[in-house]
Each structure stands twice: as structure tokens, then as C-alpha cells.
């Protein structure tokens, strides 16, 4: 298997990792190891972690803080990015300086599904009262779809620079002047503790780590 590139790898990726890493990783895998069978599932973090625990996936690339501390999984940190708030070019907030997070509440907020701790943190930043529901107009696991929605509406998106870099360069997206609030996104690999990965999974993981290094 090691010599002939035979085998199968099954892994999952959450919303941020799939948008940032998957295109490059999958292309690299097909080019470097064309005989590998690759099965990738993009989905909500809790479901992916359950499948790793049930050995239906070899590993998952997720936001590190979504992994419960009492789970049977171990994590390895890959990279940390500072998230920002993005709007379309020409948006009423685009040229304003010194914005407060509460200024965003006048516009639709869109996001990938957030774990409880992140929802609570965002609620505090938005000045919500205790127990007040987070005012998200749209939640979707497909971050690329959310990015496109933002370019066509007055919605506001929280995302990492690697997700929005090309659209910012083209003038389709603008990062708001909100650098005082810079939540972190921590990419990590979650896998069963004490479990040795098959050679195919090791190949995929090595390429993921290489891709993260290019962010």
C-alpha cells in the first residue's frame, strides 16, 4: 500500500477548513497519489466529530474549540487566523472608520453554524441582553455560498482573510474597520486518540498540513 499508493482515505472538513483548504488539498492528492480513493464529507462540526469517534471518518479538520474536552478525540493545531467582518464593495459601512460591532446590527448578519461558546461571545460583542437570541439572518455550512450572498446584498459576514482574499483584491468585498475585535479561528485535526492512521490517511494529512503552511 505504501509503495503503490493504494488505499482509501475518508475525512471530514468543517465550513472554514473546506472553503480554505479543500480545493488545493484535493488537487494535490489527485496529482501526487492518483490511485488513492478519497472520500470527503463537508458538514456541521458535531456530526463530523461523531463520525470520527465511530471510525466512519479517519479524521476531521474543524475549528479546534468545537471538540469537547471530554471526547475520545485528540486534536493537533494546524493554524490560527484572525477573523474579520466583510461587506460588499459600496456597502454603507464599507468606507466608515472606527465602527463599533453594534453598528452591524442594522444589517443582516450571515454566518456558518457556530458552537455555543462562539454564539455567546458574538452576542456579547453585539451588545445583546442575556438570553437574547443571536440575530443571524442566514446560517449555512457553505462558506463560499455565504461569501457570494454578501457580494450581492447588504449582509455582513464574519470570515477569515484566506476565505475573502481574492474577493477583496477584486473589490467585491471590503473588510470593515473593526480590528479592535478580532476573533480567532483555530484550524485543527481531530482524530481518535491512540489510533494509528492508515498510510492513505497519513498522505492526506501531510498535504493538509502543507496547504495550511501556504495560508
N, C-alpha and C positions, 0 to 999 in steps of 0.2 A: 504493500500500500504506500509506504514512504517513497519508494523508488519510482513507482509508475503513476503517481498522482491519482490513484483510485480512492474511492470512499465518498462519503456524504457528510455534509455539514448542515446543521439546522440551527439557525439562530434568529433572535428577535431584535427589533430596534424600536425604541420609543419615538415620539414625534420629532424632537430636536435631533437626535442622532440620525434618524432616517433621512431627514432633509439635508443634513450637513455631510454625512459620511457615505451613505449608501451608493450614490451614483459612481463615485470614484472607486470604492471598495469592490463593488461587483464587477466593474470593468477590469480592475486589476486581477481579480480572481479568475475571470474568464481568460484573460491574456496569459497569465502565469501558469494556471493549472486548468487547462481546458477539459480535462477528464473528470474533474471533481463534479459531484452533484451538489448543487447549492439550493437550499430551501430557506427562504427568508420570510419572516412574518413581521409586519409593521402593525403595531397596535397599542392599546392602552397599557400602561406600565404594570398594573396589578395583574392583569391577565397573562402578560408575558412572564412575570416572575413566577406565577403559579405553574406555568408550563415548564420553566426551568427546574422547579422543585420536583415536578412529576417526570422529569427526564424526557419530556417531549421536545425540548429545545436544549442544545448543548450549552448555550449561554445567551444572555441578552445585554444589549447596550442601552442603558437607561440613565436617567438623572439619579445620581448616587443616593440622594436623600429620600427617594421613593422606596428604597429597600428597607423593610422593617428590621430594626436591630435584633429582634429575636427570631429571625427567619433562619432557615438551614443554608442560606446562601452567604458566600463571601464576595466582597467587591474589590475591584482594583481600579483606582482612579486613573483616568486617561488624560483629561484636560479640564480646565476651568475657563469659562468665558463670562465676561460681564454683559448682561443683557441690557438692552435699551428699549426705548419706545419709538415706534416708527409710524409715519403717516405718509400719504401720497404727496407728491410734489404739487404745490399750490394749495394745500390744506390750510385752513385758517390758522392753525397752530404752527405751521412749518417755519415761519420767519420770526416767531416770538422768542425772546430771550428770557431767561430766568423764570421759566414755568414752574408751577407747583403741581404735584401729582393730582391734586384736587381739580386742577383745570381740565383734566382729561374726562371728568365725569359728564361734561356737556356733550360728549360724543360716544358713539357705540364702541365698546371695548370688545376685542376678539382675542381668543387665547386657545392654546391646546388645553386639554383637561389637566387641572392642577391637583396635586396631592393636598391634603388638608392643611398642612403647615404652610404651604405656599399660598393657599387661599386666604388663610388668616393674616399672613404678612401683607399681602396685597390689600386686603380690607383695611388694615391699619393705615397703610400708606395713602389710601383713598379717603381716609377720614370717616369710615363707616362706623356707626354705632355698634356696640356689642350685640351680636346676634343678627345684624342686618345682612341680608343676602348680598353676595357679590354681584354687582350689576354687569354681568357679561352678556352681551347681545348674541354672541356666537361662540360656541366651543366646537373644535374639530381636531381630530388627530392628525389631519393632513396639513402640515405647516406651510407647504408650498401653496395649497389652495387658499389658506388664510392670507398669505402674502399677496396673492393675486386679488383677493377681495379688497384688501386695503388700498391697492393701487386704483381701484375703481369706485371707492366710496369715501366717506368721511370717517371711517372706522380707524381705531388706533390699536396697534399690535405691539406686544412685548416680545422681542426676539433677540437673538444673538447676532453680532456683526457678520459672522460667517454665513448666516442664512440670508442676510439682506445686502451683502457687499455689492453684488453685481447690480441689483436694482437701484442702490444708492448711486453707484457710478453712472448709471444711465439717466439719473434724475427722476426715476419713477417713485422712489421712496426718499424720505428725509428723516434723519434721526433727530428727535426733539432735544431741545436744550434742557435736559433733565438729569445731567450727570451727577447731581448730588445724590440721586437714588440709583444705585447700580446693583441690582440683584444678580447673584451669581448662578450660573448653570454649570453643574458638575457632571461631566460625562464619565461613566464608569461601566466596567464589565461586571455583570453579576453571574455567578456560576455556583454550582453545588460545591460546598466546602469538602475538601479531601477527595475530590473526584478528578481523575486524570482524564484530560481531553483526548479524543482520538486525533490522529495525525491531521485529518482533514480540517477539524475544528481549530487545531493549532495554526494551520496555514491561514485560515480566515482571520483569526485573532491577530496574527502578526501583521497582516495587511491593514487591519483596522487601526492598529497602533501606529503604523507608518503613516496612514492617512491623517490621523489626529495630529501628528507632528507637523503636517503641512497646513493646518488651520491658520 
